[in-house]
């Protein structure tokens, strides 16, 4: 170590030469820089992981989404969501899944062709049962007729629930395709056809709640 450097490290500030004072200032800057560097790196890493964990999406897991259902809810016997949307996906539908611990779970399957939009909503308070299935078809009014969706509704009406009668359900859809609010009960399940306009048809499948008889 040369004399100037030794003085910069150990010498009395008042006795230092200008050269030694300048060297001491440079040494102090380096000490401060390298002394603070580990702290700066630690804070940077901590902030980085805090940012990552804070922005990570918290999408609901279907396995945990068993919502407290209303006491009067009725499930379609023997039908699960996997009886509905996977078969639709084989027909070209895309399914969006929404799991909400407060309001219930919804599987929304959609498909579009020229002039026609199809939509099937499967609702439940858990992932094993189905409360209702609502199928809807709309046309844009530019040449396509809503009657072209009849086979779609007949297909939906043949869902495999307990005590289902697919032939009867498909026949009923054919005969009541244009009858607004027409209903039929097959087994314990009620079908309701909605035909509010010539551009839209909808079919609701559910188990209707009936109040217990009073004796």
C-alpha positions in Angstrom: 0.0 0.0 0.0 1.6 3.4 -1.0 1.8 6.3 1.5 -1.1 8.3 -0.1 -3.4 5.3 0.1 -2.3 4.5 3.7 -2.9 8.1 4.7 -6.3 8.1 3.0 -7.3 5.1 5.1 -5.7 5.8 8.4 -4.5 9.4 8.5 -6.0 12.3 10.5 -8.3 14.3 8.2 -6.8 17.6 9.2 -3.2 16.4 8.4 -4.1 14.9 5.0 -2.8 16.3 1.7 -5.3 17.2 -1.0 -4.4 14.1 -2.9 -5.1 11.9 0.2 -8.4 13.7 0.9 -9.6 13.0 -2.7 -8.6 9.4 -2.4 -10.4 9.1 0.9 -13.6 10.5 -0.7 -13.3 7.9 -3.5 -12.8 5.1 -1.0 -15.8 6.2 1.1 -18.0 6.2 -2.0 -16.9 2.7 -2.8 -17.5 1.5 0.7 -21.0 3.0 0.8 -21.8 1.6 -2.7 -20.7 -2.0 -1.9 -22.0 -1.9 1.6 -25.5 -0.9 0.5 -25.6 -3.2 -2.5 -26.7 -6.4 -0.6 -29.5 -4.4 1.0 -30.6 -3.0 -2.4 -30.6 -6.5 -3.9 -32.6 -7.9 -1.0 -35.3 -5.2 -1.3 -35.5 -5.6 -5.1 -35.9 -9.4 -4.8 -38.5 -9.0 -2.1 -40.5 -6.5 -4.2 -40.3 -8.7 -7.2 -41.8 -11.8 -5.5 -44.4 -9.6 -3.8 -45.4 -8.3 -7.2 -45.6 -11.8 -8.7 -47.7 -13.2 -5.8 -50.0 -10.2 -5.8 -50.8 -10.3 -9.5 -51.2 -14.0 -9.7 -54.8 -14.9 -10.8 -56.9 -16.6 -8.2 -59.3 -18.5 -10.5 -61.7 -20.6 -8.5 -61.0 -24.3 -8.4 -64.0 -26.3 -9.4 -63.2 -28.9 -6.7 -63.8 -26.3 -4.0 -67.0 -24.7 -5.5 -69.7 -26.4 -3.5 -72.0 -23.4 -2.9 -74.7 -23.5 -0.2 -77.8 -24.2 -2.3 -81.2 -22.8 -1.5 -83.3 -25.2 0.6 -85.9 -25.6 -2.2 -83.4 -26.3 -5.0 -84.1 -29.4 -7.1 -81.4 -31.2 -9.1 -82.2 -33.0 -12.4 -81.8 -36.6 -11.2 -78.9 -38.6 -12.8 -77.6 -35.6 -14.8 -74.2 -34.0 -14.3 -72.5 -31.1 -16.1 -70.1 -33.6 -17.8 -73.2 -35.2 -19.5 -73.8 -31.8 -21.2 -70.9 -29.7 -22.2 -68.3 -32.3 -23.3 -70.8 -33.7 -25.8 -71.5 -30.2 -27.1 -67.7 -29.6 -27.5 -67.6 -32.7 -29.7 -70.1 -30.9 -31.9 -67.8 -27.8 -32.2 -69.0 -25.8 -29.2 -66.6 -23.9 -26.9 -67.3 -23.9 -23.2 -66.6 -21.2 -20.6 -66.7 -22.3 -17.0 -67.5 -19.9 -14.2 -67.2 -21.2 -10.6 -68.7 -18.8 -8.1 -68.9 -19.8 -4.4 -71.6 -17.2 -3.8 -73.9 -17.6 -6.8 -73.2 -21.0 -8.2 -71.5 -22.5 -11.1 -72.2 -22.0 -14.8 -70.9 -23.9 -17.9 -71.7 -21.7 -21.0 -71.3 -23.5 -24.3 -71.5 -21.5 -27.5 -71.3 -22.1 -31.2 -71.9 -20.0 -34.3 -72.6 -20.8 -37.9 -73.5 -18.4 -40.7 -76.6 -16.5 -39.6 -77.2 -18.6 -36.4 -75.9 -18.5 -32.8 -76.3 -21.4 -30.4 -75.9 -21.2 -26.6 -76.3 -23.8 -23.8 -76.1 -22.8 -20.2 -75.7 -25.5 -17.6 -76.2 -24.3 -14.0 -75.5 -25.9 -10.7 -74.4 -25.2 -7.1 -71.8 -27.9 -7.3 -69.8 -29.8 -10.0 -71.7 -33.1 -9.8 -75.3 -32.2 -10.3 -77.4 -30.0 -12.6 -80.1 -27.6 -11.6 -81.1 -26.5 -15.1 -80.1 -26.5 -18.7 -81.1 -23.6 -20.9 -80.6 -23.9 -24.7 -81.0 -20.8 -26.9 -80.8 -20.2 -30.6 -81.0 -16.9 -32.5 -80.9 -15.9 -36.1 -79.7 -12.6 -37.6 -82.8 -12.3 -39.9 -80.7 -12.3 -43.1 -82.1 -15.3 -44.8 -81.7 -17.9 -42.1 -84.9 -19.2 -40.5 -85.2 -20.1 -36.8 -86.7 -23.5 -37.8 -83.2 -24.5 -38.8 -82.4 -24.8 -35.1 -85.1 -27.4 -34.4 -82.7 -30.4 -34.5 -80.5 -28.6 -32.1 -83.3 -28.4 -29.5 -84.3 -32.0 -30.1 -80.7 -33.0 -29.4 -80.7 -31.1 -26.1 -84.0 -32.5 -25.1 -82.5 -36.0 -25.1 -80.1 -35.4 -22.2 -79.6 -38.7 -20.2 -81.3 -38.1 -16.9 -83.0 -40.6 -14.6 -86.4 -41.8 -16.1 -85.8 -39.8 -19.3 -87.8 -40.6 -22.5 -85.7 -39.2 -25.4 -88.1 -40.2 -28.1 -91.0 -38.5 -26.3 -89.0 -35.3 -25.6 -87.8 -35.0 -29.2 -91.3 -35.5 -30.5 -92.6 -32.9 -28.1 -90.0 -30.3 -29.3 -91.0 -31.0 -32.9 -94.6 -30.4 -32.2 -94.2 -27.4 -29.9 -91.3 -25.6 -31.5 -93.5 -22.5 -32.2 -95.6 -22.6 -29.0 -94.5 -20.0 -26.6 -94.3 -21.2 -23.0 -95.4 -24.8 -23.9 -94.5 -27.2 -21.2 -94.3 -30.9 -20.5 -93.1 -33.1 -17.7 -91.2 -36.2 -18.5 -90.2 -38.2 -15.4 -89.6 -35.5 -12.7 -88.2 -33.0 -15.2 -90.1 -30.1 -16.8 -89.4 -28.9 -20.4 -90.5 -25.4 -21.4 -90.3 -24.1 -25.0 -90.0 -20.3 -25.4 -90.8 -18.8 -28.8 -91.1 -15.0 -28.2 -90.1 -13.9 -31.7 -89.4 -15.5 -35.1 -85.7 -14.8 -34.5 -85.3 -16.7 -31.2 -86.1 -20.0 -29.5 -85.2 -21.2 -26.1 -85.7 -24.5 -24.2 -85.5 -24.6 -20.4 -85.0 -28.0 -18.7 -85.3 -28.2 -14.9 -87.1 -29.8 -12.0 -89.9 -27.5 -10.9 -90.3 -26.8 -7.2 -93.8 -27.7 -6.0 -94.9 -26.6 -2.6 -95.8 -29.5 -0.2 -99.5 -30.1 0.0 -101.1 -28.9 3.3 -103.3 -31.5 5.1 
